[in-house]
Amino acid sequence: MNKDLFSLNGKVIVITGAGGLLGQQHAEAVASKGASPILLDINLKSVEKLALELNKRFDVNASGYAVDITRENNVQNNHDVIIDNYGKIDVLINNAANNPKVEQDTAMNFTRLENFPVETWDTDISVGLTGAFLCSKHYGFAISNNPSGGVIVNISSDLGLIAPDQRIYQKPGLPLEKQPVKPVSYSVIKTGLIGLTRYLATYWPEKVRCNALCPGGVDTGLPKEFVNQIENLIPMRRMAKSDEYKSAIQFLCSDASNYMNGACLVIDGGRSCL
């Protein structure tokens, strides 16, 4: 009998930042393969609504919880609720992150390194890295206790592999000290997630596989001029569509990637190979 290696039937999959654009896509991807997504977000309404939609469309047992992943007691308490309600956790997708935007007000451009507030740095690191650590500590430990183990997927970025090309953010006529840039915290966090991936891949190596997905940018209705500049850096000459990472998530969460551990799956239209 042929086994569907991409099947996620019966799997309980925790997704952080599930109310965001890619979080919703990840949830749909795993639900369509039979998993029950556990949707975590700081915004309860968004994940409760998404859980209802997924249950109706795919006949799964999704649920949504408001969890501040920067607070260990929140994560621990939610872990206990999930184990009580579902009996196990099979997969963790560390997706939550702040994505600091390039500042439009050039009077005091906070995005520039010399102006970047330490409070913003601390907040970004707390969500993107500390949150992933805490979730791996608690949900990952639960996964390691399963008889057949499970999977952790960290959502990194092409900017975890390459530096941002700050030229695409430049505004004509502005002096250097007022030019907008991609903030430092984003690249540091996405690079840090690759380091966390490698650590976790060797921590429970016989029970928990851990890999990173490094996606490129998604066109979400950004200004046309900006999109054109980014697309000039991508060999495929376009940004990603929001649903183009679904198959990668299904692959990384399932037995189809059974011998893949500690790796980065890069899907960026070829940008990082230039």
Order of alpha helices (4+ residues) and beta strands (2+ residues): beta-alpha-beta-alpha-beta-alpha-beta-alpha-alpha-alpha-beta-alpha-beta-alpha-alpha-beta
